[in-house]
Amino acid sequence: MKYIVKIERTQNKFINKFEVNEFITNHLSFEYNNIDDAKNSKLAQELFYLPFVKKVYITSSFISVERFNIVEWDDVEEEVKKLIENYLNSGRKVISEAEKNKSNPISIYTESTPNPAVLKFVSNKLIVEDSFEFNNIEEAQDMEFAKKLFEFSYIKSIYISKNFISITKYDIKNWDEVSLELRNFIKNYLENNVITSSINKIEVYKNDLDEISKKIVSILDEYIKPAVASDGGNILFDSYDPEKKLVKVILQGACSGCPSSTVTLKDGIENMLKEMLSEKVNYVEAING
């Protein structure tokens, strides 16, 4: 078996993901803040020998490296990729047995989004199986985690999906004032609690959709959602009018209220649906702006 590493940029300019084609930690995840933390991971130690490495996250399928602001990724990412590939292909263990028996901490890092009112908090572990959106504390009554978040007075809405949480704030605070506070709260909560994921599932499609609507849903799922998820958002199919050739969608998370959402709808989603569903779609609009 040959390990192959692929470089993936993130929305956080200081963090790069190095995706591996095989599982490397038996589905466990680890965070190291310095070389002393990493005494039970020789791979992490080797990464810390690089002077620009600030923090290392090792998961089952990728390694995230956070750099100091003394170099640019363009200059060093190939070096990191080769180091990881060479280590993995040498047959040495990524994590020692002693480390596997330790607690499995949560790590949270932030990513900016195209929407300045929204910040994305990304976890090294799966948070929920489904997706959830809450626009106020009343909607969050069945999820304790979301209720606790709404206790921060500056939080306007919350979108939770898979391994990230997109938080929309009111203008009463700047992100640099509150991001660390929220990051610490989310990390501490997730380390001590399990979020129930069987409530308020927001993505349920009707079984009686017409064929064109089914094709639209399929295109959104395959081509659009991965892109908007990377920006901390989501898009849901609402309806299709064959006479007007109009598709209506619902924007969630960072996409909702985003200044660039109109451009995304027209230049991205609308053009794609026009091209892939020739003469069936002319317009796409968001029912919630």
C-alpha positions in Angstrom: 0.0 0.0 0.0 1.4 3.4 -1.0 0.3 6.5 0.9 -0.6 9.5 -1.3 -1.0 12.9 0.3 -3.1 15.7 -1.3 -2.8 19.3 -0.3 -6.1 21.2 0.4 -6.2 24.8 1.3 -8.8 26.0 3.9 -10.5 29.3 4.5 -8.1 29.9 7.3 -5.0 31.1 5.5 -2.7 29.8 8.2 -4.0 26.2 8.1 -3.5 23.6 5.4 -5.0 20.2 5.2 -3.0 17.3 4.0 -5.4 14.6 3.0 -4.3 10.9 3.0 -5.7 8.2 0.7 -5.8 5.6 3.6 -6.9 5.8 7.3 -3.9 6.4 9.5 -5.2 6.6 13.2 -7.9 4.0 13.6 -10.6 6.8 13.6 -9.0 8.7 16.4 -8.0 12.4 16.3 -5.3 14.3 18.1 -4.1 17.9 18.6 -0.5 18.9 19.4 0.5 22.5 20.3 4.3 21.9 20.5 6.9 19.2 20.2 6.6 18.3 23.9 2.9 17.6 23.4 3.8 15.3 20.5 6.2 12.9 22.4 4.0 10.0 21.4 3.7 10.9 17.8 7.0 10.8 15.9 5.2 12.2 12.8 4.0 15.3 14.7 7.5 15.7 16.2 9.1 15.7 12.7 6.6 18.3 11.6 7.5 20.5 14.6 11.1 20.4 13.6 10.0 22.6 10.7 10.4 26.2 12.2 7.2 27.5 10.7 4.9 24.8 12.2 2.7 26.2 15.0 0.2 23.4 15.6 -0.6 19.9 14.3 -3.9 18.1 14.1 -3.9 14.4 13.2 -7.1 12.7 12.2 -8.0 9.4 10.7 -7.9 10.7 7.1 -6.0 14.0 7.1 -3.4 16.0 8.9 -3.9 19.8 9.4 -0.9 22.0 10.0 -1.1 25.5 11.3 1.8 27.8 10.4 3.4 30.8 12.0 3.2 34.0 9.9 6.8 33.8 8.9 6.3 32.0 5.6 3.6 31.5 3.0 2.1 28.1 2.2 3.2 28.5 -1.5 6.8 28.3 -0.3 6.5 25.3 2.1 3.5 23.2 1.5 5.2 20.8 -0.9 7.9 20.2 1.7 5.3 19.4 4.3 3.5 17.1 1.8 6.7 15.1 1.1 7.6 14.9 4.8 4.2 13.3 5.5 4.3 11.0 2.5 7.8 9.8 3.3 7.0 9.2 6.9 3.8 7.2 6.2 5.5 5.1 3.5 8.4 4.3 5.8 6.0 2.1 7.8 6.5 3.8 11.1 3.5 4.3 13.5 1.7 7.6 13.4 0.5 7.4 17.0 2.0 5.2 19.7 -0.2 2.8 21.7 0.3 5.0 24.8 -1.1 8.0 23.0 -4.2 6.0 21.8 -5.1 5.3 25.4 -5.1 9.0 26.3 -8.2 11.2 26.1 -9.2 12.2 22.6 -9.5 16.0 22.6 -11.6 18.2 20.4 -9.8 20.9 18.4 -11.6 23.8 17.0 -10.3 26.4 14.5 -12.1 29.3 12.8 -12.5 30.0 9.1 -13.7 33.3 7.6 -16.7 33.1 5.2 -17.8 35.4 2.3 -20.4 36.7 4.7 -18.7 39.1 7.1 -21.4 38.5 9.7 -20.7 34.8 9.8 -17.7 32.9 11.2 -17.2 29.2 10.7 -16.0 27.1 13.7 -14.5 23.8 12.4 -14.0 20.7 14.5 -11.6 17.8 14.0 -14.5 15.4 14.8 -18.0 14.8 13.5 -20.4 17.0 15.5 -23.7 15.9 14.1 -25.0 13.4 11.5 -27.5 15.8 10.0 -27.8 19.6 9.6 -29.6 22.0 11.8 -30.5 25.7 11.6 -31.8 27.9 14.4 -32.7 31.6 14.0 -33.6 32.2 17.7 -33.5 30.6 21.1 -37.1 29.4 20.7 -36.3 27.3 17.7 -33.4 25.8 19.7 -35.4 24.5 22.6 -34.7 20.8 21.7 -30.9 21.2 21.4 -29.1 22.2 24.6 -25.9 23.2 22.8 -27.7 25.7 20.5 -29.6 27.1 23.5 -26.4 27.7 25.3 -24.9 29.5 22.3 -27.9 31.8 22.2 -27.0 32.9 25.7 -24.3 35.0 24.1 -26.3 38.1 23.3 -24.5 38.9 20.1 -25.5 35.6 18.4 -28.2 36.0 15.8 -28.5 32.6 14.2 -26.7 29.2 14.2 -26.2 26.6 11.5 -24.7 23.2 12.4 -23.6 20.6 9.9 -21.2 17.6 10.1 -18.0 19.0 11.5 -18.6 22.7 11.6 -20.8 25.4 13.2 -21.5 28.7 11.3 -22.5 31.5 13.7 -24.1 34.7 12.5 -23.7 37.7 14.9 -25.3 41.0 15.4 -23.2 44.1 14.7 -22.9 44.9 18.4 -19.6 43.0 18.5 -16.6 42.5 16.2 -15.3 39.0 15.6 -11.9 39.7 17.0 -13.7 40.5 20.3 -15.7 37.3 20.6 -14.1 34.5 18.4 -11.8 33.2 21.1 -14.6 33.2 23.6 -16.9 31.2 21.3 -14.1 28.8 20.2 -13.3 27.9 23.9 -17.0 27.5 24.7 -17.6 25.2 21.7 -14.4 23.1 22.4 -15.3 22.7 26.1 -18.9 21.8 25.4 -18.1 19.2 22.8 -15.4 17.6 24.9 -18.0 17.0 27.7 -21.2 16.5 25.8 -22.8 14.7 22.9 -25.1 16.7 20.7 -28.4 14.9 19.9 -28.7 14.7 16.1 -32.2 13.2 15.7 -34.2 16.4 16.1 -35.3 19.1 13.7 -33.7 17.6 10.7 -33.8 20.4 8.1 -33.2 18.5 4.9 -36.2 16.4 4.0 -37.2 16.2 0.4 -40.7 15.1 -0.7 -41.1 11.7 -2.2 -43.4 12.9 -4.9 -41.1 15.4 -6.7 -41.4 15.5 -10.5 -38.5 14.3 -12.6 -37.0 17.8 -13.2 -37.2 18.7 -9.5 -35.4 15.4 -8.7 -32.7 16.3 -11.2 -32.4 19.8 -9.7 -32.0 18.3 -6.2 -29.3 15.9 -7.5 -27.3 18.7 -9.1 -27.5 20.8 -5.9 -26.4 17.9 -3.8 -23.5 16.9 -6.1 -22.1 20.1 -7.4 -23.3 23.0 -5.3 -23.5 21.9 -1.7 -19.8 20.9 -1.3 -18.8 24.4 -2.5 -21.1 26.3 -0.2 -20.4 24.0 2.8 -16.7 25.0 2.5 -17.9 28.6 3.0 -20.0 27.7 6.0 -23.3 27.5 4.3 -26.0 25.3 2.7 -28.6 25.5 0.0 -31.9 23.6 0.0 -34.3 23.0 -2.9 -37.8 24.6 -2.2 -39.8 24.4 -5.5 -39.7 24.3 -9.2 -42.2 26.1 -11.5 -42.1 24.5 -15.0 -44.2 27.3 -16.6 -41.9 30.1 -15.4 -38.9 27.7 -15.5 -38.1 29.1 -12.0 -36.3 27.3 -9.2 -36.7 28.5 -5.7 -34.1 27.7 -3.0 -33.4 28.3 0.7 -30.1 29.7 1.8 -28.7 28.7 5.2 -25.7 29.5 7.4 -23.2 31.8 5.8 -25.1 31.9 2.6 -28.1 33.5 4.2 -27.8 37.3 4.0 -24.4 37.1 2.4 -23.6 40.1 0.2 -22.2 37.8 -2.6 -25.2 35.4 -2.5 -26.9 37.1 -5.5 -23.7 36.7 -7.6 -23.5 33.0 -6.5 -27.1 32.4 -7.4 -26.9 34.1 -10.8 -23.3 33.3 -12.0 -23.0 30.0 -10.3 -26.2 28.0 -9.6 -28.4 29.5 -12.2 -25.9 29.1 -15.0 -25.1 25.5 -14.0 -28.8 24.5 -13.9 -29.3 26.2 -17.3 -26.4 24.3 -18.8 -27.2 20.9 -17.3 -31.0 21.2 -17.7 -31.2 22.7 -21.1 -34.4 24.8 -21.7 -35.9 23.6 -18.3 -34.5 26.4 -16.1 -34.3 30.1 -16.7 -34.2 31.6 -13.2 -33.1 30.8 -9.7 -34.1 32.8 -6.7 -33.8 32.5 -2.9 -37.0 32.7 -1.0 -35.1 34.0 2.1 -32.6 36.4 0.3 
